[in-house]
Amino acid sequence: MSRFPRRSRRDLPDPGSRRAAKRRPDPMAWLRSVAGQMFVLQFLIALLLVAVVATTLLFKERADKIEAAREHSLAAAEAFAHGPGLVDTLRGSDPTAVLQPLTEAVRAQAAVDFVTVMDRDGIRYTSPKTDLIGKKFHGDIGPPQNGRAITEVDTSPFGDEVQAIVPVTDAGGTVVGMVASGVTVRHVSSAVLQDVPIMLGAGAVALGLSTAGTAWVSRRLRRQTHGLGPAEMTRMYEHHDAVLHSVREGVIIVDGDGRVLMANDEARRLLDLPRTVEGLPVGGLGLPPRLADLLRFRRATSDEVVPVGGRQLVVNSRRTDRAGGPPGGVATLRDSTELHLLSEKVELGRQRLRLLYEASTGIGTTLDVRRTAQELADVARRFADCVTVDLAEPVLSGEEPQPGGEGEAPELLRVAASCQEDGRPLDRVDELHACPATTPTAESFATGRSVLVKDVRTSPHALSSDESVTRRALGHGLHSVITVPLSARGVLMGVAAFWRTGDSAPLDEDDLSLAEELSARAAVCIDNARRFTREHAMAVALQRSLLPRGLPDQRALEVAHRYLPAPGGVSGDWFDVIPLPGARVALVVGDVVGHGLHAAATMGRLRTAVQNFATLDLPPDELLGHLDELAARIDQETAAADRQPKVAGATCLYAVYDSTTGTCAVATAGHPAPALVLPDGTTDFPGLTTGPPLGVDGIPFEAAELSVPEGSSLVLFTDGLLRHPAHDVDARLALLHTTLARPGRAPEDTCTAVLDALVPDRQDDDIALLVARTRTLPADRIAQWEVPPDLAAVADSRNRALRKLREWSLDELEFTTELVLSELVTNAIRYASAPILVRLIHGNRLTCEVHDASSTSPHLRYAAMEDEGGRGLFLVAQLTAHWGTRYTPTGKIIWAEQEVPGNPAGS
């Protein structure tokens, strides 16, 4: 039905005036009317279409002629290039004399402008213009020289010209020459021109038909508009539209059949009516029953309040047929829910403040990047149906990611997600995914700005780069998203995405500000966790650099080890395996008080000190005594520094295993005693006298000697292995005892079993574990005898040593051993006291030991030219790998080691 009001009789012009108009016709009046202007417009459109078709035909005709010219010239060139005998002619003495007549004949027969034969360098053999023979051909001859035919179009004053250049190859595929053929495009005929008259005739017929149809439509339009011009109709429509759509009340008109005649914009907004509501029955609009009953106009209503879709509408309705008007009715609708909405906004503000408060206490409870990101996702679920957090991979390792540029597709790792559905509709957690540059996530990461997409269904690229993921997400009902960059202290770490699904209201600008506030607080917490991760990684790297890189090669023990740094912070746990002379090995385990870089650095100082003291071959109790003095001295030096952590309180266990006797000397400074596992699986914790921690009170330490059968295991560990939040130390020792009580298990298997059984789920301290299974040096690898305090006995010692070396197949060491024994035994007879003992040990090295009852130690010195003595120890030091002095309760032992042939030096 027309939306224009009916014109009353008095609005129509009277017949007299119409007759007067007929007497004075205005030839331009028809063109000024809507019908006349529509006729002109449609005629021009039809004429324009005919012109476009004609222009298109002309362009197509030119393209067809160029393509035909390409095919024609290429065919002519290929036919001549593949002709029999052409290769031999090109290699002849005068190719021009033979080929010039042939090319002219082919040019005439093939109807081309030229056929030119040239050598491999482009020098013409033939040409329609004889003055060009012997000159270089103009064209791109690079591809034909490489065996590939080409065509090219050249524009000249005479028109477009197409030329083809074809290589001439011999039987081996070598290019020996080229053939070029060309034709001018205007000489090529086109089938399109033949169809031009037909097409022009069809265009004329179509133009005539469209003109006739346009005239008929214009006459009907003129009758329907009563001959009104555009200005009159525009004025009438603007007045009508201004009245209906400028009012702040909804107006809806219904006819006598209950169908909607008209509804203004406010009515459509208040009732959520479709744009094509005119003509629809009131009962089919999905309105509440009470309002639908009022719009049937059974009774008049005044200021009746009706709830509709969360609004409180004030309805006034009247019938239109009371004064002889058309049947039906008109109703006005006024929204009175502003106060209600205002109260809702106040409540929403309170909820958001409560959410921000919960975020301040619920985000950042740990210094773990993943956990902090998950806390953000969990808290943000209060206003979003699905929350995802994507971070750049370097953030997880504590590093700063490289900033991305606009238009790039960043690769981000999904570290956290929280959704209503059990199956997450987006990329799974811990999956690295590329974000196309068109997605909001990529835009936020590249620009550092938040992005709001109110309807992703119109922009499916906003979901994911994977079409299957996009379909799955849309299937879960995702419809709007906010992406916020996670940036703190100038570092852009990732993007948080907040989604709405299903029947939830779309996200808006208010949600955007809340998401930005949440993300800003979470970004600071994530950056704190990132910095902690970086510092923790640095401390772990420092500590690992200070720990043994590998175990030394030795035959006294079969050793396995494990080191587990605490996730919450590196401490100063360490271990060491130090080979000693005489087929002995030192085992060390220690723990420094505190965590962090200082603890790791202190551990490195103590470990270095232990290694240096071990080279002095000190007993375990004396070595710990020196280490205790060093710790106290370090604390004294750093006492002046404010808040400088102390070394005092560090613990250490030092054990020396002797494979020649099967004994182990152990001393401990505040450290847990080792476990001893016998070959049959019997496990015991030897009762050692545990001294105080290092640097505490300077009390002497006491060493204990354990008898360790071959195949037994010594298990050394730090106190982190015994810590558990739910069990005491005794319970943990009992569990360790049970775990170790297994016979015949290799050290590697023992380490694995102990860690599987005793490492807690939440480890809060470093754990160092050292397992050493003992080996005993066979008796036939040891030779020992007593030497009388007589210089004549030196020769006998040499002879006995030589016999033993031959028995051990160490003939190469006879000379050096003879010299070393002579020097050491002679010095013992001259300067020491009896008893004097000699011992040879064949282990990784050949060790010569001379024991005497004196406590004085020889010193290496450089003898002057005129000195008669003083060169013996210098020769010993030069000819052996190592030498030194070890003190015993009954005297001292001077020893020297030589490399055994077949063993790598230093093993």
Residue pairs with C-beta under 8 A, 6 or more apart in sequence:
1 261
1 278
1 279
3 240
3 262
4 233
4 236
4 237
4 240
5 236
5 240
7 226
30 36
30 222
31 37
31 40
32 229
32 230
33 222
33 225
33 227
33 228
33 229
33 230
34 221
34 222
34 225
34 228
34 229
34 230
34 233
35 218
35 219
35 221
35 222
35 225
35 227
36 218
36 222
37 230
38 214
38 217
38 218
38 221
39 214
39 215
39 217
39 218
42 210
42 214
42 217
43 210
43 211
43 214
46 206
46 207
46 210
46 211
46 214
47 207
49 206
50 203
50 204
50 206
50 207
53 199
53 203
54 199
54 200
54 203
57 192
57 195
57 196
57 199
60 192
61 190
61 192
61 193
62 185
64 190
64 191
64 192
65 185
65 186
65 188
65 189
65 190
66 153
66 160
66 162
66 185
68 188
68 190
69 160
69 162
69 183
69 184
69 185
69 188
70 151
70 153
70 162
70 164
72 110
72 111
72 112
72 183
72 188
73 112
73 151
73 162
73 163
73 164
73 181
73 182
73 183
74 149
74 151
74 164
74 166
74 181
75 110
76 106
76 110
76 112
76 115
76 164
76 181
77 115
77 149
77 164
77 165
77 166
77 179
77 180
77 181
78 149
78 164
78 166
78 179
79 106
79 110
80 86
80 102
80 103
80 106
80 115
80 117
80 179
80 181
81 166
81 167
81 168
81 178
81 179
86 99
86 117
86 168
86 177
86 179
87 168
87 169
87 170
87 171
87 176
87 177
89 95
89 98
89 99
90 117
90 119
90 125
90 168
90 176
90 177
91 176
92 98
95 117
95 125
96 125
96 126
96 133
99 117
99 125
99 126
100 125
100 126
100 130
100 133
102 126
103 115
103 116
103 117
103 126
104 115
104 126
104 128
106 115
107 113
107 114
107 115
107 128
110 181
111 183
111 187
112 181
112 182
112 183
113 128
113 161
113 182
113 183
113 184
113 187
114 127
114 128
114 180
114 181
114 182
115 126
115 179
115 180
115 181
116 124
116 125
116 126
116 127
116 137
116 179
116 180
116 181
117 124
117 125
117 126
117 168
117 177
117 178
117 179
118 124
118 125
118 137
118 141
118 177
118 178
118 179
118 180
119 125
119 176
119 177
119 178
120 145
120 175
120 176
120 177
120 178
121 136
122 136
122 137
122 139
122 141
122 178
123 134
123 135
123 136
123 137
124 132
124 133
124 134
124 135
124 136
124 137
125 133
125 177
126 133
127 133
137 178
137 180
139 152
139 154
139 163
139 165
139 180
140 150
140 152
140 165
141 165
141 178
143 149
143 150
143 165
144 150
144 165
144 166
144 167
144 175
144 178
145 167
145 175
145 178
146 167
146 175
147 167
147 169
147 173
147 175
148 167
149 164
149 165
149 166
149 167
150 164
150 165
151 162
151 163
151 164
151 165
152 162
152 163
152 165
153 160
153 161
153 162
154 160
154 161
154 162
154 163
155 161
158 184
159 184
159 185
159 186
160 184
160 185
160 186
161 182
161 183
161 184
161 185
162 182
162 183
162 185
163 180
163 181
163 182
163 183
164 180
164 181
164 182
165 178
165 179
165 180
166 178
166 179
166 180
166 181
167 175
167 177
167 178
168 175
168 176
168 177
168 178
168 179
169 175
169 176
170 176
225 233
228 236
244 251
244 262
244 264
244 265
245 264
245 265
245 266
247 264
247 266
248 266
248 334
249 266
249 332
249 333
249 334
250 263
250 264
250 266
250 267
250 268
250 269
250 270
250 271
250 313
250 332
250 333
250 334
251 262
251 263
251 264
251 266
251 267
251 330
251 331
251 332
251 333
252 260
252 262
252 263
252 264
252 267
252 271
252 295
252 330
252 331
252 333
253 260
253 261
253 262
253 263
253 320
253 328
253 329
253 330
254 260
254 261
254 282
254 295
254 296
254 297
254 328
254 329
254 330
254 331
255 261
255 326
255 327
255 328
256 321
256 326
256 327
256 328
257 281
258 281
258 282
258 283
258 296
259 279
259 280
259 281
259 282
260 277
260 278
260 279
260 280
260 281
260 282
260 285
261 278
261 328
262 278
263 271
263 273
263 277
263 278
266 333
267 273
267 333
268 274
268 275
268 277
270 308
270 311
270 313
270 333
270 335
271 285
271 287
271 291
271 308
271 309
271 333
272 309
273 285
274 280
277 285
282 292
282 295
282 296
283 292
285 292
287 295
287 308
288 306
288 307
288 308
290 306
291 306
291 308
291 313
291 315
294 301
294 304
294 306
294 315
294 317
294 331
295 317
295 329
295 331
297 317
297 318
297 319
297 328
297 329
297 331
300 317
300 318
300 319
301 315
301 316
301 317
302 316
303 314
303 315
303 316
304 314
304 315
304 316
305 312
305 313
305 314
305 315
305 336
306 312
306 313
306 315
307 313
310 337
311 335
311 337
312 335
312 336
312 337
312 340
313 333
313 334
313 335
313 336
314 333
314 334
314 335
314 336
315 331
315 332
315 333
316 331
316 332
317 329
317 330
317 331
317 332
318 329
318 330
318 331
319 328
319 329
320 326
320 327
320 328
320 329
320 330
321 327
321 328
348 510
351 382
352 383
352 514
355 379
355 382
355 383
355 514
355 518
356 514
356 517
356 518
356 521
358 379
358 382
359 376
359 379
359 518
359 521
359 522
360 521
362 375
362 378
362 379
363 372
363 375
363 376
363 379
363 521
363 522
363 525
364 372
364 375
364 522
364 524
364 525
364 528
364 529
365 371
365 372
365 375
366 372
366 529
367 528
367 529
367 532
367 533
367 568
368 529
368 567
369 391
369 395
369 396
369 415
369 526
369 529
369 530
369 533
370 396
370 415
370 416
371 529
372 522
372 525
372 526
372 529
373 389
373 391
373 415
373 416
373 522
373 526
374 389
374 415
374 416
374 418
375 522
375 525
376 387
376 389
376 416
376 496
376 518
376 519
376 522
376 525
376 526
377 387
377 388
377 389
377 416
377 417
377 418
377 496
378 387
378 418
379 518
380 387
380 418
380 496
380 498
380 515
380 518
381 387
381 418
381 420
383 498
383 511
383 514
384 482
384 498
384 499
384 500
384 507
384 511
384 515
385 419
385 420
385 499
385 500
385 501
385 502
385 504
386 417
386 418
386 419
386 420
386 421
386 424
386 425
386 426
386 478
386 498
386 499
386 500
386 501
387 416
387 417
387 418
387 419
387 496
387 497
387 498
387 499
388 414
388 416
388 417
388 426
388 427
388 496
388 497
388 499
389 414
389 415
389 416
389 417
389 486
389 494
389 495
389 496
389 497
390 412
390 413
390 414
390 415
390 433
390 435
390 441
390 494
390 495
390 496
390 497
391 412
391 413
391 415
391 486
391 493
391 494
391 526
392 401
392 410
392 411
392 412
392 413
392 493
392 494
393 401
393 411
393 413
393 432
394 400
394 401
394 402
395 401
395 493
395 494
395 526
395 530
396 413
396 415
396 533
397 533
397 534
397 537
398 530
398 531
398 532
398 533
398 534
398 535
398 536
398 537
399 534
400 491
401 491
401 492
401 493
403 492
404 410
404 442
404 445
404 446
405 446
406 437
406 443
406 446
406 447
407 437
407 446
408 437
408 442
408 446
409 434
409 435
409 436
409 437
409 442
409 465
410 434
410 435
410 441
410 442
410 445
410 446
411 432
411 433
411 434
411 435
412 432
412 433
412 435
412 441
412 445
412 494
412 495
413 430
413 431
413 432
413 433
414 426
414 427
414 428
414 429
414 430
414 431
414 433
415 429
415 430
415 494
416 429
417 424
417 426
417 428
417 429
419 425
419 426
419 499
420 501
421 476
425 469
425 472
425 473
425 475
425 476
425 478
425 501
426 463
426 464
426 469
426 473
426 499
427 433
427 464
427 466
427 469
433 464
433 465
433 466
434 465
435 441
435 442
435 445
435 465
436 442
436 461
436 465
437 443
437 446
438 461
438 462
439 461
439 462
439 463
439 464
439 465
440 451
440 453
440 462
440 481
440 483
440 497
441 483
441 495
441 497
443 449
443 451
443 483
444 450
444 451
444 483
444 484
444 485
444 495
445 485
445 492
445 494
445 495
447 485
448 485
448 487
448 492
449 485
450 482
450 483
450 484
450 485
450 512
450 515
450 516
451 482
451 483
452 480
452 481
452 482
452 507
452 508
452 509
452 511
452 512
453 459
453 462
453 480
453 481
453 482
454 480
454 506
454 507
454 508
455 479
455 480
455 506
456 462
456 463
456 474
456 478
456 479
456 480
456 481
457 474
457 479
460 470
460 474
462 481
463 469
463 470
463 473
463 474
463 478
464 470
464 473
476 501
477 501
477 502
478 499
478 500
478 501
479 500
479 501
479 506
480 499
480 500
480 506
480 507
481 497
481 498
481 499
481 500
481 507
482 497
482 498
482 507
482 511
482 512
482 515
483 495
483 496
483 497
483 498
484 495
484 496
484 497
484 498
484 515
484 516
484 519
485 492
485 494
485 495
485 519
486 492
486 493
486 494
486 495
486 496
486 519
486 522
486 523
486 526
487 493
487 523
488 520
488 523
488 524
488 526
488 527
489 524
489 527
491 527
491 530
493 523
493 526
493 527
493 530
494 526
496 515
496 518
496 519
496 522
498 507
498 511
498 515
500 506
500 507
535 596
535 597
536 567
536 569
536 570
538 597
539 569
539 570
539 595
539 596
539 597
539 599
539 600
540 565
540 570
542 570
542 597
542 600
542 601
542 604
543 565
543 570
543 572
543 574
543 600
543 603
544 563
546 574
546 600
546 601
546 603
546 604
546 607
547 563
547 574
547 575
547 607
548 561
548 575
548 576
548 577
551 559
551 561
551 577
552 577
552 578
552 579
553 579
553 844
553 904
553 907
554 577
554 579
554 585
554 844
554 907
555 583
555 659
555 775
555 777
555 843
555 844
556 579
556 583
556 584
556 585
556 657
556 658
556 659
556 774
556 775
556 777
556 843
557 577
557 585
557 587
557 657
557 659
557 714
557 772
557 773
557 774
557 775
558 746
558 747
558 772
558 773
558 775
559 577
559 747
559 770
559 771
559 772
559 773
560 746
560 747
560 748
560 750
560 751
560 770
560 771
561 575
561 577
561 751
561 768
561 769
561 770
561 771
562 751
562 755
562 767
562 768
562 769
563 573
563 575
563 766
563 767
563 768
563 769
564 720
564 755
564 759
564 763
564 766
564 767
565 571
565 766
566 595
566 720
566 763
566 764
566 765
566 766
567 763
568 595
568 764
569 595
569 596
570 595
570 596
570 597
570 599
570 600
570 766
571 591
571 592
571 594
571 595
571 599
571 600
571 720
571 765
571 766
572 590
572 591
572 592
572 593
572 594
572 599
572 600
572 602
572 603
572 606
572 650
572 766
573 590
573 591
573 592
573 603
573 718
573 720
573 765
573 766
573 767
573 768
574 588
574 589
574 590
574 591
574 592
574 603
574 606
574 607
574 768
575 587
575 588
575 589
575 590
575 716
575 768
575 769
575 770
576 586
576 587
576 588
576 607
576 610
576 611
577 585
577 586
577 587
577 588
577 770
577 772
578 585
578 586
578 588
578 610
578 611
578 614
579 585
579 586
579 844
580 586
580 614
580 617
580 656
581 617
581 847
581 882
581 884
581 886
581 895
581 897
582 658
582 660
582 841
582 847
582 849
582 886
582 893
582 895
583 658
583 659
583 660
583 777
583 841
583 843
583 844
583 847
584 656
584 657
584 658
584 659
584 660
585 656
585 657
585 659
585 772
586 614
586 654
586 655
586 656
586 657
587 653
587 654
587 655
587 656
587 657
587 714
587 716
587 770
587 772
588 607
588 610
588 652
588 653
588 654
588 655
589 652
589 653
589 671
589 716
589 717
589 718
589 768
589 770
590 603
590 606
590 607
590 610
590 650
590 651
590 652
590 653
590 671
590 718
591 650
591 651
591 652
591 671
591 718
591 719
591 720
591 766
591 768
592 599
592 602
592 603
592 606
592 647
592 650
593 599
593 645
593 646
593 647
593 648
593 649
593 650
594 602
594 645
598 645
599 645
602 645
602 647
602 650
605 634
605 647
606 627
606 630
606 631
606 647
606 650
606 652
606 694
609 626
609 627
609 630
610 623
610 627
610 652
610 654
613 623
613 626
613 627
614 623
615 884
616 623
617 884
617 885
617 886
617 887
618 626
619 656
619 665
619 667
619 703
620 654
620 655
620 656
620 665
620 666
620 667
620 701
620 703
621 667
621 700
621 701
621 702
621 703
623 654
623 667
624 652
624 654
624 667
624 668
624 669
624 691
624 694
624 701
625 700
625 701
627 652
627 669
627 694
628 669
628 694
628 695
628 696
628 698
628 701
629 698
631 647
631 648
631 650
631 694
631 695
632 648
632 695
632 698
634 647
634 695
635 646
635 647
635 648
635 695
638 644
638 646
646 695
647 694
647 695
648 693
648 694
648 695
648 696
649 670
649 693
649 694
649 695
649 696
650 669
650 670
650 693
650 694
650 695
651 668
651 669
651 670
651 671
651 693
651 694
651 719
652 668
652 669
652 670
652 671
652 694
653 666
653 667
653 668
653 669
653 671
653 672
653 673
653 674
653 716
654 666
654 667
654 668
655 664
655 665
655 666
655 667
655 674
655 714
655 716
656 664
656 665
656 666
657 663
657 664
657 708
657 714
657 772
657 774
658 664
658 665
659 774
659 775
659 776
659 777
659 843
660 776
660 777
660 782
660 841
662 707
662 708
662 709
662 710
662 774
662 776
663 705
663 706
663 707
663 708
664 705
664 706
664 708
664 714
664 774
665 703
665 704
665 705
665 706
666 673
666 674
666 686
666 688
666 703
666 704
666 705
666 706
667 688
667 691
667 701
667 702
667 703
667 704
668 688
668 690
668 691
668 701
669 691
669 692
669 693
669 694
669 701
670 690
670 691
670 692
670 693
670 694
670 696
671 690
671 718
671 719
672 717
672 718
672 719
672 722
673 685
673 686
673 687
673 688
673 690
674 685
674 686
674 714
674 715
674 716
674 717
675 683
675 684
675 685
675 714
675 715
675 717
675 736
675 737
675 740
676 683
676 684
676 685
676 686
676 706
676 708
676 712
676 713
676 714
676 715
677 683
677 712
677 713
677 714
677 715
677 740
677 741
677 750
678 684
678 709
678 712
679 709
679 710
679 711
679 712
679 743
679 744
680 743
681 741
681 742
681 743
681 744
682 741
683 737
683 740
683 741
685 733
685 737
686 704
686 706
688 704
689 702
689 704
691 699
691 700
691 701
691 702
692 699
708 714
708 774
709 774
710 774
710 775
710 776
711 773
711 774
712 773
712 774
713 740
713 745
713 747
713 750
713 771
713 772
713 773
713 774
714 771
714 772
714 774
715 740
715 750
715 754
715 769
715 770
715 771
716 769
716 770
716 771
716 772
717 754
717 767
717 768
717 769
717 770
718 765
718 766
718 767
718 768
718 769
719 765
720 763
720 765
720 766
720 767
720 768
721 732
721 736
721 754
721 758
721 759
721 767
721 769
722 729
722 732
722 733
722 736
722 758
723 732
723 760
723 764
723 765
724 731
724 732
724 758
724 760
725 760
725 762
725 764
727 735
732 758
735 757
735 758
736 754
736 757
736 758
739 753
739 754
739 757
739 758
740 750
740 754
742 750
742 753
745 753
746 773
747 771
747 772
747 773
750 771
751 769
751 771
754 769
754 771
755 767
755 769
759 767
777 841
777 843
781 808
781 841
781 842
781 843
782 839
782 840
782 841
782 842
783 800
783 801
783 804
783 839
783 840
784 837
784 838
784 839
784 840
785 797
785 800
785 837
785 838
786 835
786 836
786 837
786 838
787 793
787 794
787 796
787 797
787 825
787 828
787 829
787 836
787 837
787 838
788 834
788 836
789 829
789 833
789 834
789 836
790 829
791 826
791 829
791 830
793 825
793 829
794 821
794 822
794 825
794 826
794 829
797 821
797 822
797 825
797 838
798 818
798 821
798 822
800 838
801 817
801 818
801 821
801 838
801 840
801 848
802 814
802 817
802 818
804 840
805 811
805 813
805 814
805 817
805 840
805 846
806 814
808 842
810 817
810 842
810 846
810 900
810 901
812 901
813 846
813 898
813 900
813 901
816 879
816 880
816 898
817 840
817 846
817 848
817 898
819 875
819 876
819 879
820 848
820 876
820 879
820 880
820 896
820 898
821 838
821 848
821 850
823 872
823 873
823 875
823 876
824 848
824 850
824 876
824 894
824 896
825 836
825 838
825 850
826 872
827 850
827 858
827 872
827 873
827 894
828 836
828 850
828 852
828 854
828 894
829 836
831 854
831 856
831 858
832 852
832 853
832 854
832 856
832 891
833 852
833 853
833 854
834 852
834 853
835 851
835 852
835 853
836 850
836 851
836 852
837 849
837 850
837 851
837 852
838 848
838 849
838 850
838 851
839 847
839 848
839 849
839 851
840 846
840 847
840 848
840 849
841 847
841 849
842 900
844 900
844 903
844 907
845 881
845 897
845 898
845 899
845 900
845 903
846 897
846 898
846 899
846 900
847 895
847 896
847 897
848 895
848 896
848 897
848 898
849 893
849 894
849 895
850 893
850 894
850 895
851 888
851 890
851 891
851 892
851 893
852 891
852 892
852 894
853 890
853 891
854 891
854 892
855 887
855 891
855 892
856 892
857 885
857 892
858 873
858 885
858 894
859 873
860 873
860 874
860 877
861 870
861 873
861 874
862 870
862 874
863 869
863 870
863 871
863 874
873 883
876 883
876 896
877 883
879 898
880 896
880 897
880 898
881 897
881 898
881 899
881 905
881 906
882 896
882 897
883 894
883 895
883 896
883 897
884 894
884 895
885 892
885 893
885 894
885 895
886 892
886 893
886 895
887 893
899 905
899 906
